[in-house]
Structures are given as C-alpha cells and as structure tokens.
Amino acid sequence: MSISLSDLPLAVADYVKNNITVDVSEVKHGISSVLQPHEKGTFNVTVTNNGTVRLTDLVFELSVSPTSVAKLISPEGTVIFALDAIGGSPIPNGNEVDKLFLTGIEALTWTSVDGGAAVTTPDLQIKTQATLGDATIKCTLHATVDQASLFPAEQEGSVSKRKLTVS
C-alpha cells in the first residue's frame, strides 16, 4: 500500500471520526437522574478507541444547550484544567459556563487512549438553572495521534545492498 505523507492529516481526521466513540453518561444527582432547578449533578465522558492507533493529548470540548436550563461547572483541581478554547485561557474553578475545553496533565489516565481501549473522565459537574426543560450536553473530542503508533521504531525501512570485491 502506498501512501503519501501529505495524506496523513486527512487520514488522522478520518481515523478519529470512524474509530473513536464518545459517550456522555446520564447526569446524576445522588442516586437520582431527575434534577430540580439550581441543583448540581455529575456526569462522565467515556472515549473508546476501536482502532489500533494510540491517541494522546485528549481535549474534551464540552457544551450545554440551552443554557437557560443548565450550565457546566468548571472543574476544580491542580491536575485538570478547563479552558475557554484549545490552548486558551483558564476558566476559574467553579465558574458556570456554556462551553469549556477540558484537559489534564499528561500523567492522567484519561488524557490518552490506546488502540482497543477506553478511558473515562473524572466526575464532571453541571448545574441546573431556574428554567425547567431538557438540556443537551455535547462532547467533541480533539486528539493527537501518537507518532510511534504510526511509525513504529521496530518497523523495517528501506534497505540497500552493494556488493564489494576485495582482490
């Protein structure tokens, strides 16, 4: 199979679209999935890599709509970060927002996912507002392909041989 390196960006995008599933769990308040106005609930996001290529630097783009019904709460902690854009400014801990980009330090298990594996975020929070109704939490995954998965070091490359004569 012949492939040009210029084809890699599109191939990576296709890989993420066709081999990765993202699942937002049901929002819970204690043991209940029914929330009243001005209550906090928790949920998780699970990413499953159904392919063979490892993904790193996972960024979870989370949004909620309509924001009159619910808002996301920026997580608190020193190893998990909520930003206003990819590579953007931090959102202060505990702020209620309609959109955030969630990432963490590299050592966290949910910031990369091996081929054939799944990872789940820690509990994330949402707070209902005064308006009754349904809200939708959306998560779009952004990721980097681990280059070692694409170009394994043990992969044999091109070989050249030349005969030499000693006389």
C-alpha positions, 0 to 999 in steps of 0.5 A, spaced: 500 500 500 502 506 498 501 512 501 503 519 501 505 523 507 501 529 505 495 524 506 496 523 513 492 529 516 486 527 512 487 520 514 488 522 522 481 526 521 478 520 518 481 515 523 478 519 529 471 520 526 470 512 524 474 509 530 473 513 536 466 513 540 464 518 545 459 517 550 456 522 555 453 518 561 446 520 564 447 526 569 446 524 576 444 527 582 445 522 588 442 516 586 437 520 582 437 522 574 431 527 575 434 534 577 430 540 580 432 547 578 439 550 581 441 543 583 448 540 581 449 533 578 455 529 575 456 526 569 462 522 565 465 522 558 467 515 556 472 515 549 473 508 546 478 507 541 476 501 536 482 502 532 489 500 533 492 507 533 494 510 540 491 517 541 494 522 546 493 529 548 485 528 549 481 535 549 474 534 551 470 540 548 464 540 552 457 544 551 450 545 554 444 547 550 440 551 552 443 554 557 437 557 560 436 550 563 443 548 565 450 550 565 457 546 566 461 547 572 468 548 571 472 543 574 476 544 580 483 541 581 491 542 580 491 536 575 485 538 570 484 544 567 478 547 563 479 552 558 475 557 554 478 554 547 484 549 545 490 552 548 486 558 551 485 561 557 483 558 564 476 558 566 476 559 574 474 553 578 467 553 579 465 558 574 458 556 570 459 556 563 456 554 556 462 551 553 469 549 556 475 545 553 477 540 558 484 537 559 489 534 564 496 533 565 499 528 561 500 523 567 492 522 567 489 516 565 484 519 561 488 524 557 490 518 552 487 512 549 490 506 546 488 502 540 482 497 543 481 501 549 477 506 553 478 511 558 473 515 562 473 522 565 473 524 572 466 526 575 464 532 571 459 537 574 453 541 571 448 545 574 441 546 573 438 553 572 431 556 574 428 554 567 425 547 567 426 543 560 431 538 557 438 540 556 443 537 551 450 536 553 455 535 547 462 532 547 467 533 541 473 530 542 480 533 539 486 528 539 493 527 537 495 521 534 501 518 537 507 518 532 510 511 534 503 508 533 504 510 526 511 509 525 513 504 529 521 504 531 521 496 530 518 497 523 523 495 517 525 501 512 528 501 506 534 497 505 540 497 500 545 492 498 552 493 494 556 488 493 564 489 494 570 485 491 576 485 495 582 482 490 
